Amino acid sequence: MAKFLIFVSLVTVFFLFSEANATAPRRALSSADTIAAFLVPQNTVRAKLGLPPLQWSNNLVKFAKSYANQRRGDCALIHSTSNYGENLFWGKGNQWTISDAIAAWAAEQAYYTYSTNTCSPGADCTHYTQMVWRTTQRVGCVKIICNSGDTFIICNYDPHGNVIGSRPY
């Protein structure tokens, strides 16, 4: 059985197919584990570029949780209208992990060309550029399982990145 994973930005939508993960039982993550699961891989990507680490924001978590709960009924990849940066992830089924979402966003680096500050034609790299936006200082994220049983993950960033005409780093 294949899973369908969709990434959405304000610009493009594309699909990535992957094989189903093993469905071995997983223990519930503690709050500290959850925070680390979101922060460590994003800060690892930033560190490779010499960027300061993101700090966890409970205010952004509250916003992300509120917005994710609005999407619980449809799991739709529709961005909020806040002034925060925002990365969304949807995966069919409930086996998707925080690591899956962040790895998908980080993989968009392959589509970003720093010298021209552009994404490859037909590709999206805005999740990656938001993660590595130099002036972004704080992040708050949540993962929910929608009523459909699918996975929805959201990270909000402050201040937002992806400022037209500016480079992320």
Backbone bond lengths (Angstrom), bond angles and torsions (degrees), N, CA, C in turn:
res aa  C-N    CA-C-N  psi(-1)  N-CA   C-N-CA  omega(-1)  CA-C   N-CA-C  phi
1 M - - - 1.441 - - 1.527 108.38 -
2 A 1.286 118.33 130.02 1.462 122.41 179.47 1.511 109.37 -94.27
3 K 1.300 114.70 149.62 1.463 120.78 173.69 1.507 107.11 -103.37
4 F 1.287 117.00 148.69 1.442 121.31 176.12 1.512 107.54 -111.71
5 L 1.273 115.29 129.29 1.453 122.57 -177.55 1.512 107.99 -120.04
6 I 1.294 116.77 125.40 1.455 119.72 -178.47 1.517 109.51 -116.57
7 F 1.319 116.15 135.84 1.449 121.97 174.49 1.530 105.08 -112.42
8 V 1.306 115.72 141.20 1.450 118.82 179.65 1.522 109.55 -131.95
9 S 1.284 115.37 139.42 1.451 121.03 167.66 1.518 106.05 -128.76
10 L 1.300 115.90 -179.82 1.455 118.72 178.25 1.520 111.32 -69.54
11 V 1.347 117.08 -13.53 1.453 120.67 -173.61 1.522 113.25 -102.85
12 T 1.328 117.51 -49.89 1.457 119.28 -172.35 1.516 112.04 -138.38
13 V 1.302 114.46 163.53 1.452 121.78 173.90 1.518 106.96 -128.51
14 F 1.333 116.44 134.92 1.454 117.80 174.31 1.515 109.21 -144.46
15 F 1.302 116.46 163.57 1.447 122.50 -174.33 1.518 110.57 -115.50
16 L 1.305 115.52 144.52 1.455 123.06 175.71 1.514 106.62 -131.77
17 F 1.308 117.14 129.56 1.453 121.08 -179.94 1.512 109.58 -103.65
18 S 1.313 116.43 141.98 1.461 119.85 175.47 1.517 109.00 -145.19
19 E 1.316 114.76 160.09 1.459 119.79 178.23 1.519 109.17 -73.15
20 A 1.312 115.94 151.76 1.462 121.22 179.61 1.526 110.04 -63.00
21 N 1.326 114.89 140.69 1.458 120.65 175.70 1.521 109.08 -75.56
22 A 1.327 116.05 155.83 1.462 119.20 172.95 1.527 107.28 -61.69
23 T 1.300 116.64 144.98 1.458 120.11 -175.24 1.519 111.53 -103.85
24 A 1.315 117.15 39.77 1.459 121.21 176.81 1.521 108.71 -64.16
25 P 1.314 117.31 144.70 1.471 119.51 179.74 1.530 110.30 -60.26
26 R 1.294 115.44 142.88 1.456 121.51 178.11 1.511 108.58 -119.79
27 R 1.327 115.70 145.50 1.459 118.53 176.20 1.523 108.47 -77.60
28 A 1.315 115.96 152.48 1.453 120.54 177.65 1.524 109.08 -67.33
29 L 1.306 116.80 141.90 1.455 121.19 178.64 1.527 109.79 -81.13
30 S 1.336 116.98 140.65 1.458 120.53 172.24 1.521 107.77 -76.37
31 S 1.311 115.93 169.81 1.467 119.64 177.06 1.520 111.20 -57.99
32 A 1.328 117.07 -44.63 1.466 120.24 179.77 1.522 110.73 -64.19
33 D 1.336 117.37 -40.10 1.467 121.00 177.58 1.526 110.80 -63.33
34 T 1.322 116.29 -42.43 1.464 120.88 -179.26 1.517 110.58 -64.21
35 I 1.313 116.56 -46.46 1.464 120.09 178.88 1.529 109.66 -59.22
36 A 1.325 116.92 -46.78 1.470 120.43 179.49 1.522 111.35 -62.78
37 A 1.324 117.14 -38.59 1.470 120.73 -179.72 1.527 110.93 -62.11
38 F 1.324 117.13 -33.64 1.459 120.67 177.10 1.532 112.08 -82.84
39 L 1.321 117.19 -43.73 1.464 121.06 -172.82 1.524 114.59 -76.79
40 V 1.321 117.46 -47.36 1.468 120.51 -171.61 1.529 112.38 -57.84
41 P 1.330 120.09 -51.13 1.479 117.18 -178.16 1.526 113.18 -67.55
42 Q 1.323 117.62 -34.63 1.468 118.81 178.04 1.525 110.19 -67.34
43 N 1.320 116.78 -42.30 1.465 119.97 179.39 1.524 112.13 -70.77
44 T 1.314 117.48 -26.49 1.462 120.99 174.78 1.529 109.80 -65.75
45 V 1.330 116.38 -44.30 1.470 120.93 177.37 1.525 109.67 -61.67
46 R 1.318 116.99 -43.54 1.468 121.44 179.92 1.524 111.04 -65.01
47 A 1.324 117.35 -41.90 1.470 121.49 -177.85 1.526 111.68 -61.45
48 K 1.325 117.14 -34.91 1.467 120.45 178.95 1.527 111.58 -62.41
49 L 1.329 116.22 -20.81 1.465 121.38 179.07 1.527 111.57 -103.08
50 G 1.331 116.82 4.39 1.453 120.82 -179.40 1.515 113.70 75.24
51 L 1.337 116.90 22.94 1.464 121.74 -177.94 1.517 110.99 -92.55
52 P 1.329 116.99 150.26 1.467 119.22 177.88 1.534 110.63 -67.03
53 P 1.330 116.46 151.77 1.464 119.55 -179.36 1.529 111.95 -70.84
54 L 1.321 114.85 149.99 1.457 120.89 172.15 1.522 108.40 -74.27
55 Q 1.318 115.77 148.33 1.466 121.97 175.04 1.526 108.43 -106.08
56 W 1.313 116.16 145.15 1.461 122.27 179.83 1.525 109.19 -74.24
57 S 1.324 116.57 135.37 1.465 122.26 -179.64 1.516 110.19 -123.21
58 N 1.325 116.81 115.56 1.458 120.45 176.36 1.522 111.94 -65.76
59 N 1.344 117.60 -29.37 1.469 120.17 176.11 1.525 110.55 -64.91
60 L 1.336 116.57 -41.10 1.461 119.33 177.43 1.529 111.04 -69.25
61 V 1.322 117.54 -34.03 1.469 120.81 175.56 1.528 109.75 -61.01
62 K 1.330 116.62 -44.84 1.477 120.55 179.40 1.526 110.38 -59.97
63 F 1.342 116.15 -43.61 1.459 119.03 178.79 1.528 110.63 -64.15
64 A 1.335 116.19 -47.62 1.471 120.75 -178.75 1.525 110.51 -60.56
65 K 1.318 116.89 -41.74 1.465 120.58 -179.49 1.525 110.73 -65.04
66 S 1.314 116.64 -43.18 1.461 120.68 178.79 1.526 110.42 -61.04
67 Y 1.341 116.62 -45.21 1.459 119.05 -179.38 1.525 111.45 -69.66
68 A 1.323 117.65 -40.29 1.472 120.48 178.16 1.523 110.04 -59.77
69 N 1.312 117.11 -39.85 1.469 119.70 179.12 1.525 112.02 -65.69
70 Q 1.330 117.54 -28.41 1.468 120.54 173.92 1.523 110.94 -67.78
71 R 1.310 117.34 -27.49 1.463 122.99 -178.48 1.531 111.90 -93.93
72 R 1.318 118.25 -5.47 1.463 121.83 -176.62 1.534 112.16 -56.49
73 G 1.308 118.23 -36.79 1.460 121.86 -177.28 1.514 114.01 -73.38
74 D 1.339 117.57 -27.72 1.466 119.54 -176.68 1.527 113.63 -125.30
75 C 1.310 117.69 -14.33 1.471 122.34 -179.86 1.538 111.12 55.68
76 A 1.325 115.76 26.22 1.467 120.54 -176.30 1.518 111.04 -74.68
77 L 1.308 114.74 139.49 1.461 121.49 178.62 1.526 109.49 -86.54
78 I 1.305 113.94 71.45 1.456 122.34 179.04 1.520 106.15 -115.28
79 H 1.327 116.52 125.87 1.457 119.84 -179.64 1.523 110.77 -72.41
80 S 1.332 115.15 147.75 1.457 120.31 173.22 1.524 108.03 -69.08
81 T 1.305 115.93 172.36 1.466 119.94 179.58 1.527 110.82 -106.02
82 S 1.318 117.17 25.27 1.463 121.08 -179.43 1.521 110.27 -76.02
83 N 1.312 115.52 174.40 1.458 121.60 175.53 1.528 110.82 -94.52
84 Y 1.323 117.07 13.56 1.459 121.39 175.86 1.523 109.74 -88.40
85 G 1.342 115.91 153.96 1.447 119.09 166.21 1.517 106.86 -70.41
86 E 1.318 116.88 154.52 1.466 118.69 -174.59 1.517 111.43 -151.78
87 N 1.325 115.87 127.02 1.455 122.22 172.00 1.521 107.86 -113.80
88 L 1.323 115.58 131.92 1.457 122.49 178.62 1.520 110.24 -117.55
89 F 1.321 115.17 149.17 1.464 122.15 178.33 1.521 107.67 -141.67
90 W 1.325 115.91 137.42 1.459 122.35 173.83 1.516 108.22 -131.58
91 G 1.319 115.62 135.98 1.451 120.79 174.98 1.514 110.04 -136.12
92 K 1.297 117.47 135.30 1.463 121.99 179.30 1.526 109.43 -68.07
93 G 1.302 116.39 126.45 1.459 121.59 -178.04 1.518 111.10 91.43
94 N 1.316 115.73 175.96 1.461 119.53 -174.04 1.524 113.95 -107.25
95 Q 1.321 118.46 12.36 1.458 120.85 -177.82 1.526 113.94 -86.58
96 W 1.312 118.03 -7.75 1.458 121.21 -176.14 1.526 109.86 -69.29
97 T 1.331 115.49 140.88 1.457 121.08 -177.10 1.529 110.85 -110.17
98 I 1.314 114.03 167.79 1.457 120.50 173.57 1.531 109.23 -57.19
99 S 1.313 115.96 -42.69 1.476 120.59 179.20 1.520 111.94 -59.42
100 D 1.335 117.10 -38.07 1.469 120.60 178.17 1.525 110.75 -59.98
101 A 1.325 116.60 -45.37 1.462 120.60 -178.47 1.522 110.87 -64.07
102 I 1.307 116.57 -49.84 1.464 119.35 -176.66 1.527 111.25 -66.68
103 A 1.318 117.08 -37.28 1.471 120.37 176.68 1.530 110.22 -62.99
104 A 1.323 117.35 -39.18 1.470 120.81 178.71 1.527 110.38 -64.05
105 W 1.324 116.56 -43.47 1.464 119.62 178.99 1.527 110.64 -66.00
106 A 1.315 116.85 -43.60 1.467 121.00 -179.50 1.528 111.44 -64.91
107 A 1.332 117.45 -33.57 1.466 121.67 -179.27 1.522 112.13 -63.50
108 E 1.319 117.17 -19.36 1.462 120.30 177.88 1.533 112.24 -67.09
109 Q 1.329 117.21 -11.07 1.457 120.75 175.89 1.532 110.39 -54.89
110 A 1.321 116.31 -32.66 1.470 120.83 -179.65 1.531 111.73 -62.15
111 Y 1.315 117.50 -20.89 1.463 121.71 -178.13 1.525 113.15 -99.50
112 Y 1.328 116.79 -1.70 1.469 120.54 -177.67 1.517 110.71 -101.80
113 T 1.347 116.65 130.97 1.458 122.84 176.29 1.522 107.99 -113.68
114 Y 1.328 115.47 110.60 1.460 120.34 -176.20 1.531 111.75 -63.20
115 S 1.326 117.62 -42.21 1.474 120.76 -174.50 1.529 112.47 -59.61
116 T 1.331 116.85 -31.53 1.462 120.32 178.45 1.530 112.31 -107.53
117 N 1.339 116.09 -4.46 1.461 122.29 -178.60 1.531 111.21 52.84
118 T 1.336 115.17 46.31 1.463 120.66 -177.62 1.525 110.82 -135.44
119 C 1.324 113.68 160.89 1.462 121.28 171.03 1.524 107.75 -93.69
120 S 1.306 116.49 153.75 1.461 120.71 174.56 1.520 109.18 -58.25
121 P 1.336 117.20 146.20 1.466 119.85 178.74 1.528 111.35 -54.26
122 G 1.316 115.75 131.43 1.459 121.51 177.87 1.518 114.45 77.37
123 A 1.320 117.68 2.11 1.466 120.99 -179.07 1.526 109.53 -113.63
124 D 1.302 115.16 162.18 1.457 121.82 177.21 1.523 108.60 -114.37
125 C 1.305 116.61 135.25 1.469 120.64 175.52 1.521 110.72 -133.00
126 T 1.320 117.28 10.59 1.463 120.58 -173.84 1.529 113.98 -72.99
127 H 1.328 117.71 -22.45 1.473 118.69 174.33 1.529 108.63 -68.98
128 Y 1.328 115.62 -44.06 1.460 121.02 177.47 1.528 110.56 -61.44
129 T 1.327 117.92 -50.47 1.458 119.56 -176.57 1.526 111.54 -63.86
130 Q 1.331 117.91 -33.31 1.467 119.05 175.72 1.525 110.49 -64.79
131 M 1.324 116.73 -42.04 1.470 120.19 179.75 1.526 111.82 -60.57
132 V 1.327 117.32 -34.89 1.460 120.85 -174.49 1.531 112.91 -106.32
133 W 1.318 117.23 16.95 1.460 119.35 -179.76 1.535 108.49 -66.98
134 R 1.330 115.57 121.04 1.465 121.80 -172.22 1.529 113.09 -54.06
135 T 1.301 118.68 -42.70 1.470 120.48 -173.40 1.520 113.60 -84.60
136 T 1.324 117.97 -7.77 1.469 119.83 176.19 1.521 108.28 -69.64
137 Q 1.320 115.77 132.40 1.463 121.28 -175.72 1.522 113.96 -115.78
138 R 1.323 116.74 -30.93 1.466 120.88 -171.95 1.517 111.22 -127.63
139 V 1.323 115.26 151.32 1.463 121.45 176.59 1.525 108.62 -143.02
140 G 1.315 115.19 148.91 1.461 122.33 172.49 1.514 107.80 -144.98
141 C 1.326 116.94 133.68 1.463 121.44 -171.39 1.527 110.73 -138.51
142 V 1.321 115.28 155.56 1.463 121.02 171.62 1.523 109.56 -144.91
143 K 1.314 113.54 156.83 1.465 122.34 173.58 1.523 106.69 -123.69
144 I 1.331 116.24 131.93 1.458 120.26 174.88 1.530 109.15 -130.53
145 I 1.310 115.00 162.23 1.458 121.62 169.51 1.523 105.97 -106.23
146 C 1.312 115.44 122.45 1.464 121.12 -178.24 1.530 110.42 -73.15
147 N 1.311 115.62 167.34 1.471 120.91 178.43 1.521 111.73 -57.28
148 S 1.315 117.32 -27.02 1.464 122.44 179.43 1.528 112.04 -74.98
149 G 1.342 116.72 -11.90 1.458 121.07 -174.80 1.518 113.07 92.05
150 D 1.337 117.23 -0.12 1.455 121.79 179.74 1.536 110.50 -87.14
151 T 1.319 115.44 164.17 1.460 122.62 -176.51 1.523 110.62 -98.74
152 F 1.331 115.73 136.30 1.459 123.11 177.09 1.522 106.98 -130.61
153 I 1.333 116.42 125.09 1.457 121.93 179.86 1.520 107.52 -127.12
154 I 1.322 114.93 135.81 1.461 120.76 -179.28 1.523 109.24 -135.22
155 C 1.328 115.87 137.22 1.459 122.56 169.78 1.519 107.82 -124.46
156 N 1.328 116.32 133.48 1.457 122.26 174.67 1.524 108.68 -112.38
157 Y 1.340 115.56 141.87 1.454 122.82 -172.29 1.528 109.95 -125.34
158 D 1.353 115.18 141.46 1.457 120.73 -179.71 1.518 109.19 -142.01
159 P 1.340 116.63 132.19 1.455 126.37 -13.06 1.531 111.32 -65.94
160 H 1.319 114.67 157.85 1.467 119.81 -177.40 1.523 110.74 -67.87
161 G 1.316 115.18 157.04 1.454 122.53 175.69 1.514 109.24 -108.38
162 N 1.330 114.96 -154.35 1.462 123.31 179.09 1.528 111.59 54.29
163 V 1.329 114.27 47.92 1.450 121.21 176.35 1.527 107.46 -83.39
164 I 1.310 116.91 121.28 1.468 121.99 -176.51 1.530 110.05 -56.89
165 G 1.327 115.11 131.14 1.450 121.82 178.46 1.530 114.14 87.46
166 S 1.338 117.22 -4.85 1.466 121.06 179.45 1.511 110.09 -109.88
167 R 1.309 115.93 153.25 1.467 121.99 175.93 1.519 109.18 -91.15
168 P 1.330 115.92 147.07 1.471 117.80 -178.65 1.525 113.61 -68.33
169 Y 1.323 117.37 -31.42 1.477 120.72 -178.06 1.510 109.84 -151.14
